[in-house]
Amino acid sequence: MVSLWGSKNGEEHDEGDEAEQNGDDSNQQTRRSGGREPDERTRLLPPRNDGFLDPDDPAVSPYNLWTVRALRYFSVLFAIISFLWWVLLLVSIFVSPPMMHSRGSGFFDFSYTTLTLGNLLVAILFFSTPSKAMQVGSLIVAAFLLIDMIIIVAVARIRVEEGWVGISSVVWATLIALYNVLTDRVVAWGKKEEEERLTGRKESRRTVREWLAVLVEFIIMVVMIAVVILLTATLILRSRDAALAPPGKRYFVDGDKYQLHLACVGNVTYNADGKRNPTVLLEAGENPVEDTFDDWVYQAYNNGTIYRYCYYDRPGLAWSDNAPSPHSAGMTSDALSEALARAGEQSPWILVSAGVGGIYSRIFASRHVRQITGIMLIDALHEDLLHNIGQPGRGFVLWARGIISPLGYDRLFGAIVKGRKSEDRVYGRSAYQGGKYIKAKLQENLVANSLTKNEVSQARNIQSPKTPLVVVSSGINVRKDDEWERKQRDLTLITDKLISWDVVNAAPHEVWKTLEGRQILEKRLGELVRG
């Protein structure tokens, strides 16, 4: 019995010792936890005693190196500079600052600056997560930008159109792409150095957040590579189109800010009284003269109906440069007057215009009243309908088209799949896809309801009532739109000497595209020439 009770007491004593020991262990664990009871956040493993930090410790960062911090500061500084330049280029599309006018569309330099700004923002957002995708992608972008820079500088016509603004933009974009490659490599080196110094080894794993960052970087760089490839391909097309020689000559106008293309067909002739026979001066409608408008006039010239004719491309169309913004119809008329004077061309003139070109011809006529011996308006736009051209929605669409026009996806598709040639892109059926054309139409839109409308209203009051007038209208448009018919009728009243108003029954807006339309146009033009 004694031994039995003794055994029991011993067991109780052992259990007490074990409980006391467990209590001490629990107290030690509590002290290690900062005096708190263990929970799900308590470390399961004891802290490292080798003097190195855990790889996930926030202190393990490439920002510990002043070189990495300096590169980030420079990246932010370059982003601010690029943003300010981007804003300036955006404003210059609508209002050209002094010394910043681009004789081209101005959309290419804006695209390069947008690409630069995007490149810098990506580098800043993922600065602490260097990756091969960023390095290789930036290197590919830099290579294509270098090719673009060479093309712009080497091709004389493109170099002139882009000017110092475009060249500076593409050089800056190339340097920033190379800078991003350098930055990413330095950050990767700094990350490795800090990991080895603070953790004892280079960290080979990535967190889920880092992998997501790398994935986003990869997607963005693929998009940027696609964009820069399209820019390069479009520049190659532009270099090919630059080799297409103009039929006439380019003349500097507006203080030598840009050039206007002017061409004349035929020799100067004189009548029996020794007076100079009138020269027909063509003003195109919505498309360049060379597209189809001059075909019927050339036929009239070959038939002997007219003696001589001249035509020009409005700023931004065909071989003419873009003018500074804003630019109204009256400014174009003044530029035409200057180009004619520089070319040595003299009056008298018979003005032949179509569509919106009627606005330009009427303003030109009002500023050269004594030099105009006849006016022919072919389904011309009335000044009361200028609001259709000046609609804000149309302006926004033109601006958006202009912004993406340097990608040239439609022109590239036309060249590769449809076999479009330089003639199509410069003045033909694909001319509307070019940045210069879009910029010209945007300028037309911006001032249609203000400057241009005031100028043509003044022109109506100044116009000589003795000037012979011919109006030819599209029968389709007249039957389809009562307002168009009323405005065509009103155009017959801009002078008191109406020779004829013809409505060509089956003719579209471009009346000369039908046989009946061509015959009537040539007949009426001959009547104006013979006086």
PAKEVO-369709 format. One record per atom (N, C-alpha, C, O): x, y, z. Coordinates in steps of 0.05 Angstrom, whole numbers, plus 5000, padded with zeros to 4 digits. Example, Ala and Ser with C-alpha at 12.3 -4.5 7.8 and 13.67 -1.06 7.14 Angstrom:
2
526448865156 524649105156 526449345156 528549345169 525749555142 527349795143 525850015157 526850235161 
# end
This chain:
531
501649765000 500050005000 501750255000 501250444986 503850245017 505550475018 506850524991 506950744981 507950294980 509250324954 507250414932 507950564914 504750324935 502750404915 502150704917 502150844897 501750804942 501251094946 503751254937 503551474926 506051134943 508551284935 508751304905 509551514894 507951084891 507951094862 506051304851 506651444832 503751324864 501851524855 502851804859 502451984842 504051854883 505152114888 507352184868 507652414860 508851984860 510952034841 509952114814 510952284800 507651984806 506452054780 505452334781 505752484762 504152404804 503052674806 505352874805 505153094794 507552804818 509852984818 511053014790 511853234782 511052794775 512052804747 510252974730 511153144713 507552934733 505753094717 505953384724 505753554706 506453454749 506753734757 509253854745 509254084735 511453694745 513853794732 513453844703 514454044692 511953664689 511553694660 509853944654 510354094635 507753984672 506054224668 507654474672 507354674658 509454474693 511054704698 512954764675 513354994668 514054544663 515854584641 514354704617 515354884603 511954594611 510354694589 509654994593 509655154574 509055054619 508455334625 510855514619 510455734609 513255424626 515655584621 516055624591 516655834582 515555404575 515855424546 513855624535 514455784517 511455614545 509355794536 510056084543 509656264526 511156124566 511956394574 514256494556 514256734549 516156314550 518256394532 517256464504 518056664492 515256304494 514156364468 512656634469 512756794450 511256684492 509856934495 511757174495 511257384483 514057134509 516057344510 517257394482 517757624475 517657184467 518657214439 516657354422 517457494402 514157324428 512057454412 511457734421 509457854412 513157844437 512758124446 510758144468 509358344471 510457934485 508557944507 505757864500 503957884516 505257784474 502657714465 502257414465 504257264462 499757324467 499257044465 499556954436 499057114418 500556724430 500956624403 498356634387 496256554398 498456714363 496156704345 497056604318 499256504315 495256644296 495956544270 498156694257 499356594237 498856934267 501057094256 503757044269 505757154261 503856884290 506256834305 508256664288 507456474275 510756744287 512756604272 512956324282 513156274306 512956134263 513255854270 516255774274 516955584288 517855924260 520755874261 522156094277 521256324276 524256024291 525656234306 527056424287 527656344264 527556674295 528956864278 531656774271 533056624285 532556874246 535256794237 537356924255 537157154262 539356764260 541556864277 544156884261 546356914273 543856884233 546256894217 546957184209 548957224195 545357374218 545957654212 544657754186 544957994180 543257584170 542057664145 539057704149 537757594167 537857874131 535057934132 533457734115 534657594098 530957714120 529157554104 528857684076 528657924075 528757524055 528457644028 525957814025 525958004008 523857764041 521357914039 521458164056 519458314056 523558214070 523758444087 523858704069 525358714050 522158904075 522159144059 524859284057 525259444039 526659234076 529259354076 530959254052 532859384044 530159024041 531658914019 530559043993 528558943982 531759253984 530659413962 532959533946 534959623958 532659543919 534759683903 534859983908 536860113901 532760093921 532760383926 534860453947 535360693952 536060263960 538160323979 540560443965 542160583978 540860393939 543160493924 542460773912 540360813901 544260963916 543761233906 543661233876 542261413864 544961053862 544861043833 542060983823 541061113805 540760793836 538060723829 536160953835 534361013819 536461073858 534661303865 535061533845 533161663837 537561583837 538061793818 536761743791 535661923779 536861483782 535661413757 532661453758 531361543738 531461393781 528561433783 527861733782 525861813769 529461893796 528962183795 529162283766 527562453757 531162183751 531562273723 529162173707 528262323689 528161933712 525861833697 523362013701 521962073682 522962093726 520762273732 521162543718 519262663707 523662643719 524262903706 523762883676 522563063664 524662663663 524262633634 521362603628 520462703607 519762473645 516962453641 515562723642 513762773625 516362893660 515263163662 515863323637 514163463625 518363303628 519263453604 517663353579 516763503563 517363083577 515862973555 512963053555 511763103534 511863063579 509063143581 508663433573 506763493558 510363603581 510263893573 510463913542 509064073530 512363763531 512763763502 510263653488 509363753467 509063443500 506663323489 504363523488 502863533469 504063673510 501863873511 502364093491 500464183478 504864173487 505464383468 504864283439 503764433423 505464033433 504863923407 501863893403 500863933381 500463823424 497563803422 496264073415 494564093399 497264283429 496164553424 496964643396 495364773382 499264573386 500264663360 498564553337 498564653315 497064333342 495264233321 493064433316 492164453293 492264583336 490064773333 491065063330 489865213315 493165133344 494365393342 497365363340 498565263360 498565433318 501465393315 503065603330 502865843324 504665523350 506365713364 508565823346 509165693326 509766053352 511866153335 514165963333 514965833353 515265933309 517565763303 517065463306 518965303306 514565383310 513965103314 512164993293 511064763296 511665143271 509965043250 511364803235 513664823228 509864593231 510864363216 509564373189 507064383187 511164353168 510064353141 508664093134 507264073114 509063893150 507463653148 504963663165 504163883173 503863433171 501363433186 501663513216 499863623228 504063453227 504463503256 503463273273 503763273297 502363063260 501462833276 503662633282 503462483302 505762623265 507862433270 509462513295 510062333312 510162763298 511662843322 509962813347 511062743368 507362853345 505662803368 505562503375 505562433398 505562333355 505662043360 508161953373 508161793392 510462053364 513061983376 513162073405 514261933422 512062313411 512162413438 510262253456 510862203479 507962173445 506162003460 507461733467 507161633489 508861623447 510261373452 512461403473 512761233490 513861633472 515961683492 514761713520 515761593539 512561853522 511261893548 510261623559 510461573583 509061463542 508161203551 510361023560 510160883580 512561033545 514960873552 516060953580 516760783596 516061213585 517061303612 515161233634 515961163656 512561263629 510661193650 510760893657 510560823681 511060723638 511360443643 513860393659 513860233679 516060523652 518560483667 518360583696 519460453714 516860793700 516560903728 514760723744 515260663767 512460633732 510560463747 511760193755 511160093777 513460083738 514659823744 517659843749 519259673741 518460073761 521360133764 522759913781 524959833774 521459833802 522759643821 522459353813 523259173828 521159313790 520759033780 522059003753 520658983733 524758993752 526058963726 525458683714 525058493728 525358683687 524858423674 526058423646 526758633635 526458183636 527558153609 525658273588 526458373568 522958243594 520958353575 521358653571 521258743548 521858793593 522259083591 524859143576 524859323559 526959003582 529559063569 529458993539 530259163523 528458753532 528458673504 526458853489 526958943467 524058903501 522059063488 523059353482 522659453460 524259473502 525359743498 527559743478 527859933463 529159533477 531259523457 530159503429 531159623410 528059343425 526759323399 525559583391 525759673368 524159713410 522959973404 525060173396 524760323377 527360183410 529560363404 530660303376 531360493362 530860053369 531959983342 530160093320 531160203301 527560053323 525660153302 525660463302 525460583281 525760583325 525860873326 528360983313 528361193300 530560843316 533060913303 532760903272 533761073258 531360703263 530760683234 529060913225 529561033204 526960983241 525261213234 526961473233 526561633215 528761503252 530361743253 532061763227 532361973216 533161543219 534861533195 533161603170 533961763153 530661493169 528961543146 528261843144 528361973123 527461953167 526562233168 528862423160 528462613145 531262363169 533562533163 534562493135 535462683122 534362243125 535562183098 533762263075 534762343054 531062243078 529262303057 528662603058 527462703077 529462753038 529363043039 526563143043 526063333059 524563033029 521863133030 520663093058 519363263069 521162853070 520162803097 521562983117 520363083136 524163023113 525663193131 524563483131 524363613152 523863573107 522663843105 519963863118 519264053132 518263653114 515563653125 515563633155 514063773168 517363463166 517363433195 518763663209 517963743231 520863773196 522264003208 523663933234 523963693241 524664133247 526264083272 524463963294 525463833312 521864023293 520063913314 519863613311 520163473331 519363513287 519163233283 521763083288 521762863300 523963203279 526563073283 527263063312 528162853322 526763273327 527363273356 525663073370 526562933389 523163043362 521362853375 522262563371 522162403390 523062493347 523962213343 526662163355 527161933365 528462353356 530962323370 530562283400 531762113412 528762453411 528162433440 526962153446 527662033466 525162063429 523961803433 525961573432 525861393448 527861593414 529961393412 531761393437 532361183448 532561633446 534361653469 532861543494 534161413511 530361603497 528861513521 528561213520 528761083541 528161093497 527960803495 530560673504 530560473518 532860783495 535460673503 535960723533 537060563546 535060953542 535361013571 533760813588 534760733609 531460733579 529860543594 531260273595 531060133615 532560193574 534059943574 536259963595 536659773611 537760183595 539860223615 538760223643 539860093661 536560363647 535360383674 534560113684 535060043707 533259953667 532259693676 534659513683 534459353703 536759523669 539159363675 540459453701 541359283717 540559713706 541759803730 540059733754 541159653775 537459743752 535659673774 535959373779 535959283803 536159213758 536458923762 539158863777 539258693794 541259003769 543858973782 543659063812 544658923829 542259293817 541959383844 540359203861 540959163885 538259083850 536658893865 538358643872 538158543895 539958553854 541658313859 543758383881 544258223899 544958623878 546958693898 545858713926 547058623945 543458833929 542258863955 541358603967 541558553991 540458423950 539658163959 541958003970 541857873990 544158013955 546557873964 547757993989 548757854006 547558253992 548758394015 547058354040 548158314062 544358354037 542658354060 541458084066 540658024089 541257904046 540157634051 542157414048 541557184055 544457474037 546457274034 546357124007 548056964001 544257173991 544057033965 542257203947 540757373956 542357143921 540657273901 537957133902 537856883902 535857283902 533157173903 532257093875 532157263857 531656833872 530856733845 527856713841 526956683819 526356733863 523456713860 522156983858 523457193865 519756993848 518157243847 515457203861 514456983861 514457413872 511857393884 509657413862 510257473839 507257353869 505057363850 504757653840 504157693816 505057843857 504858123849 506958193828 506458333809 509358093833 511558143814 511058013787 511558123766 509957763787 509357633762 507157783747 507257793723 505157883761 503058043748 504258293736 503458373714 506158423750 507458663739 509058593714 508958743694 510358363714 511958283690 510058223667 510558293644 507758103673 505758043652 504658303639 504458323615 504058503656 503058753646 505158893630 504559003608 507658893640 509859003624 510058873597 510459013577 509958613596 510158463571 507958553551 508558593528 505458563561 503258643543 503658923532 503258973509 504359103550 504759383542 507059403521 506759553502 509259263526 511459273507 510759153480 511759243460 509158943480 508258833455 506659033439 506959063415 504859183453 503259393439 505159613429 504759703406 507059693445 508959903436 510559813412 511059963393 511359563412 512959463389 511159463364 512159533342 508659383367 506859383344 506459663333 506459713309 506159853352 505860143344 508260243329 507960363308 510660183339 513060293327 513560153300 514760283282 512759903297 513059773271 511259903250 512059943227 508759963258 506960103240 507960383233 507760463210 509160523252 510260783246 512460763225 512660923207 514160563229 516360523210 515360453182 516360563162 513360273181 512260193155 510960433141 511260463117 509560603156 508360843145 510461033134 510061153113 512561063149 514761243140 516061133114 516761293096 516260873112 517260753087 515460823063 516360883042 512760803068 510860883047 511261173040 511161253017 511561343060 511861633055 514461683039 514461863022 516561533045 519061573030 518661493001 519861622983 517061292996 516561212968 514761422954 515261492931 512761532969 511061732957 512561992952 511862142934 514662042968 516162292964 517662302937 518362512927 518062062926 519462042900 517562122877 518562152854 514962142882 513062212860 513362512855 512562682872 514262582831 514762862825 512163012819 510362892806 511863262828 509463412822 509463502793 511563542781 507063542782 506963632754 507763922751 508564012729 507464082772 508264362771 510664422789 512464262792 510564662801 512764742819 511564832846 509264912848 513164812867 512364902893 513465182898 515765242891 511865362909 512665632914 512265702944 510165642955 514265822955 514065912983 511966142985 511966322969 510366123006 508366333011 508266393041 509466253057 506866603048 506366673076 509066703091 509466583112 510766873081 513366923094 515066673094 516566623113 514966523072 516566273069 516066063090 517865913097 513666063101 512965863122 512265593110 512765383122 511165593086 510465343073 510265383043 510465603033 510065163028 510065172999 507365082988 506064902999 506565212966 504065152952 504865052924 506465162910 503564832916 504064712890 502164842869 499764852873 503364942847 501965072826 502964962799 505364932795 501064902781 501764792755 499964932734 497664992739 501164972710 499665092688 500064922663 502164802659 497964902646 497964752622 497364942598 495265082599 499064942578 498565112555 500265362555 501465432576 500365492533 501865742530 500065982530 497665962524 501166212536 499666462536 499066532507 500866532490 496566602502 495766682475 494366952477 493567042498 494067082453 492867342451 490667342430 490867192410 488667502434 486567522414 487267722392 489567822391 485367772373 485967942350 486468232358 487768372343 485568312382 486068582391 488668602406 489368822417 490068382408 492668392423 492368362452 494268402467 489968302461 489568262490 489967972498 489567782482 490867932522 491567662531 488967512536 487067602548 488867262525 486567092529 486467002558 488566962571 484066962569 483866892598 484966612603 484766432586 486066582627 487066322636 484966212656 484066352674 484265962652 482365832670 483865752696 485965612694 482865832719 484065762745 482265572760 479965642767 483165332764 481565122776 481765122807 483965172818 479565072819 479365052849 477864792855 475464772849 479264592866 478064332871 475964342892 475764532907 474464132894 472464102915 473663972940 475464082952 472563742947 473463612971 476063462967 477563412987 476763392943 479163242937 481063412920 480263612909 483663322918 485563482901 484663502872 483163332862 485463702859 484763752831 485663512814 484163422796 487963402820 489163192803 487562932804 487962752787 485762902823 484362652826 482662602801 483262412786 480562752796 478962712772 478062982761 477063002738 478263202776 477063452769 478363572744 476963692727 480963542740 482263672717 481963502692 482863602671 480763272693 480563102669 478863232647 479763252624 476563332655 474763452635 475863722625 475363802602 477363862643 478664112634 480864062614 481164202594 482363852619 484463772600 483363692573 484463752552 481063562574 479663492549 478763742534 478963762510 477663932549 476864182537 479264332525 478964462504 481564312538 483964432527 484764302501 485564432482 484664032500 485363892476 483463942453 484163942430 480963992461 478864052440 479064342431 477564412412 480764502443 480964782435 478864962447 478665192438 477364862466 475265022479 476565242496 475465472497 478765182509 480165372525 483065382515 484065202502 484465602521 487165642512 489265552532 491365452525 488565582557 490565532578 489165502605 487065642610 490265332622 489065322649 491265262670 493365152664 490665352694 492465312717 490965192740 488465232742 492265042757 491064932781 493064922803 495464932798 492064912827 493864892850 492664702871 490264632869 494264622890 493364462912 493064632937 495064762945 490764632949 490464782974 492364662995 493164432993 493064823015 494964733036 494064463048 491764433057 495864273048 495364003059 494463803038 494363563044 493663893014 492763702993 494963652974 496463822966 495163392965 497063312945 499863402951 501063312971 501063572934 503863642937 504263902953 506563982957 502164032962 502564272978 502964203008 501964003018 504564373021 504964343050 502564423066 500764553056 502464333091 500364433109 501064713118 503464783122 499064873122 499365153131 499265163161 498264983174 500365373173 500065413203 497165433211 495465523195 496565353235 493865363246 493565613263 495465703276 491165743263 488765673246 489165773218 490765953212 487565663199 487865733171 485065743159 483565543159 484365973147 481666013136 481866013105 483966003094 479466013093 479366023063 480666283052 481866273031 480266503067 481466753058 484466743058 485766853041 485666613078 488566573079 489566413056 491666463045 487966203048 488766043025 488666213000 490466182983 486666382997 486466552974 488866742972 489866792950 489666852995 492067022995 494566872988 496266972973 494766622997 497066452991 497166392961 499266392948 494766342949 494566292920 495466542905 496966522885 494666772914 495467022900 498467052901 499667132881 499666992923 502567012926 503966812908 506066872895 502966562907 504166362890 503966442860 505866402845 501666542852 501366632824 503366862818 504466862796 503667042836 505567262832 508467162829 509967252812 509166972846 511966862846 512366702820 514666692810 510266582810 510566422785 510466602761 510866502738 509866852764 509667042741 507167012725 506967112703 505066892737 502466862723 500867122726 500867262746 499467192704 497967442703 495067392695 494367182683 493367582702 490567572694 490267632664 492267702651 487867602653 485267552666 484867252673 486067072661 483067212693 482466942702 479466872699 477767042701 479066622692 476366512694 476466302716 477966102714 474966342737 475066162760 472965932757 470665982753 473965692759 472365452757 472765292783 474965212790 470565252798 470765122824 468464932828 466364952816 468864732846 466864532852 466664502883 468664532897 464264432892 463864372920 464764592939 464064832934 466264522959 467264722978 469264912965 469765122976 470364832942 472165012928 470765262919 472165472915 468065262916 466665502909 467065722930 467065962922 467265652955 467765852976 470465992971 470666242973 472565832965 475165952961 475266122935 476466342936 473966032914 473866192889 472466452893 473366662882 470266452907 468766702911 470366902927 470367142922 471866812947 473566992963 475767092945 476467332946 477066922929 479167002911 478167212891 479467412885 475667172881 474567352862 474067632874 474467832861 473167632899 472667892912 475168042918 475068292921 477467912919 479968042924 481568112898 483668222899 480468032875 481668092849 479368162830 479168042808 477768352838 475268412823 475868472794 474468372776 477768632788 478268722760 479768522744 480068552719 480768312756 482268102741 480567862734 481567682721 478067852743 476367622739 474467682716 472967872717 474467502695 472667542673 470467332672 468867332653 470367162691 468266962691 468466772715 470666722725 466166672725 466166492747 464266262740 462066302731 465266012745 463665772741 463565622768 465665552779 461165582778 460765432803 459465162797 457265152786 460764952804 459764682798 458864552824 460464462840 456164542827 454964432851 456364532876 457164382894 456764792877 458464922898 456964932924 454464932925 458564952946 457464972973 456665262978 458165452972 454365302989 453365572997 454465643024 454865463041 454865893029 456065983055 454165913079 455165883101 451565903074 449665833095 449865543104 448765463124 451265373088 451565093094 454365023105 455064793108 455865233111 458565183123 458365053150 460364933159 456065073163 455864943190 456064643188 456764513207 455464533164 455864243160 458864163162 459563953172 460564343152 463364293153 464464353181 466364213190 463364543194 464364633220 463164493244 463464603266 461764273241 460564133263 462764043283 464763923274 462364083309 464263993329 464863693328 467063603331 462663533324 463063243323 464863163300 466562983303 464563293277 466263243254 469163313260 470963173252 469463533274 472163623282 473563423300 475863363297 472063313319 473163113338 473962863323 476062743328 472262773304 472962533288 475462583272 477162403270 475662813259 478062883244 480562883261 482662783254 480263003285 482563003304 483362723312 485762653312 481462553318 481962273326 483262123303 485161973307 482262163278 483462033255 486362133251 488061973243 486762383256 489462493252 491462373272 493762323265 490462343297 492262233318 493261953311 495561883316 491461783300 492261513293 493261483264 494061263256 493161703249 493961683221 496861593217 497461463198 498761673235 501561573231 501861273232 503761163222 499861133244 500060833244 499660733215 500760523208 498060873199 497860813171 496760533165 497360423144 495160423183 494160153178 492460133153 492559933138 490860343147 489160343123 490860373098 490360243077 492860543099 494660573075 496360333071 496760253048 497260203092 498859963090 497159733078 498059583061 494659713088 492859513078 492359553048 492359373032 491859813041 491459873013 493859812995 493559712973 496259863005 498659822990 499259522987 500059432965 498859373008 499559083008 497458912996 498058732980 494958963003 492758792994 491458892969 490858732951 490959152967 489459262944 491259372922 490259452901 493859372926 495659462906 495559762901 496159842878 494959922921 494860212917 497760312912 499660222924 497960512895 500560622887 500860902899 499061012912 503161022894 503761282905 501761492895 500961672910 500961462869 498961652858 496361642874 495161852878 495561402883 493061382898 493361522925 491461652935 495661492938 496061602965 496561902964 495862042983 497862012943 498462292942 496062462934 495462662948 494662382913 492462552904 489962382896 487962502889 490162122896 488061952886 486061862908 485462012927 485061622904 482861522920 483561462949 481861432966 486161442955 487061402983 488161642996 489261633018 488061872982 489262122993 487962203020 489262323037 485362143023 483862223047 484962083072 484362163095 486561873069 487661723092 490161853103 491061783125 491362033088 493962153097 493562363118 491562493120 495662393134 495562593156 495362873146 493963033159 496662943124 496563213113 493663293106 492663503112 492363103092 489663153083 487763183108 486163373108 488163013127 486463033151 486963293166 485063423176 489463373168 490063633181 488763863166 487764043179 488863853139 487564073124 484564083129 483464303131 483263853130 480463843135 479763933163 477664053168 481563863182 481063953210 481364253211 479764383225 483264373198 483564663198 481064793185 480164993194 480064673164 477664763150 475364763169 473664943170 475164553185 472964513204 472964723226 470864833234 475364783236 475664953260 474765243255 473865373274 474965333231 474365613225 472065653206 471565873196 470665433199 468565443179 466365633187 465365793171 465565623212 463265783222 464066053232 462366213240 466666113231 467566373242 469066533220 467866683205 471666483217 473266643199 472366603170 471866803155 472066353161 471366303133 468566413126 468266533105 466666383144 463966483138 463966783136 462566893119 465466923153 465567213152 466967303126 466067493114 468967153118 470467233093 468667203068 468667373051 467166973067 465566943043 463067123043 462067203022 462167193067 459967393069 460867663059 459467803045 463267743067 464467993057 464867983027 464568173012 465767743017 466267712988 463767752972 463867862950 461467672983 458967712968 458268002965 457268092944 458968162985 458468452983 460368592965 459668792952 462768492963 464868612947 464768522917 465568672899 463668282913 463668172886 462468362865 460368482870 463768392842 462868562821 460268442809 460268212802 458168602806 455668492795 455868452764 454068332753 457968552752 458268522723 459768272714 460168232690 460668112733 462267882726 460467662715 458467582729 461067552691 459367332680 459467092699 461567022710 457166962702 456866742721 455466502708 453466532694 456566262713 455266012705 455065832730 456965802745 452665722734 452265542757 451265272745 449365262730 452665062752 451864792744 451464622769 453264612786 449064502771 448364352796 447864062790 447163982768 448263902811 447663612809 444663572811 443363662830 443563432791 440663372792 439963192815 437763222826 441663012822 441162822844 440862982870 439062932885 442763162875 442763312900 440363512901 439163542922 439663622878 437463822878 434863682884 433163782898 434463432872 431963292877 431863182906 429763162918 434163102916 434262972942 433963172966 432863102986 434963412962 435163602984 433963872975 435164012958 431663952986 430464202979 432164442987 432264642972 433464423010 435164643019 437464683000 438164912993 438664462990 440864482971 439864622945 441264782934 437464562937 436364682912 435964982916 436665142899 434965062940 434565342946 437265492946 437565722936 439265372958 441965502960 443265512932 444665702927 442865312915 443965322888 442665552873 443965702858 440065582877 438665812864 439766072874 440066262858 440366092900 441366342911 444166402900 444866642897 445666202894 448366242883 448266372855 450166512847 446066342841 445766472815 445466772817 445466912797 445066872842 444667152846 447067302856 446867542863 449367172858 451767312869 452767522850 454267702859 452067502824 452567722805 449967772789 448067622791 449967992775 447568062759 447867962730 446068022713 449867812724 450367732696 450467422695 452567312688 448267292701 448067002699 447866922670 445967002656 449766752661 449566652634 447766412633 446166382614 448066232653 446465982652 446465852679 448465862694 444265722686 444065542709 443165272699 440765242691 444965082699 444264812688 444064612711 445864602729 441964462711 441664232730 441963982714 440163902699 444163842718 444763592703 443263362716 443763292739 441363262701 439363082712 440462842728 439762822752 442162682717 443062432730 445862462742 447162262748 446762712745 449562752754 449762752784 447962862798 451862632795 452262642824 453562912832 453663092815 454562932857 455863182866 458163252847 458563482841 459663052839 461863092820 460763072792 460862862779 459663292783 458063302758 459663192734 458463072717 462163242733 463863172710 464262872707 465462782687 463162712725 463462422723 461362292705 461462052700 459562452695 457662352675 458262482648 459362712647 457562352626 458062452600 456562712595 457562912584 453962712603 452362962600 453563192616 453663422606 454463132640 455763342656 458263452643 458663692644 459863282632 462363372619 461663552595 462963752590 459663472580 458963622556 457863902563 458564102550 456263912584 455164172592 457364352604 457364592598 459064232620 461264392632 463064512610 463764742612 463764342591 465564442569 464164662553 465364862545 461564622548 460064822532 459965092547 460565302535 459265082572 459065332587 461765462592 461965712592 463865302595 466465422598 467365562573 468665772574 466665442550 467365572525 465965842522 467066032511 463465862531 461966112530 463266322548 463366552540 464366242571 465766432588 468266532575 468966772577 469766352562 472266422549 471866622526 473266812523 469766562510 469266732487 467967002496 467767182480 467067012520 465967262531 463167322521 462067532529 
# end
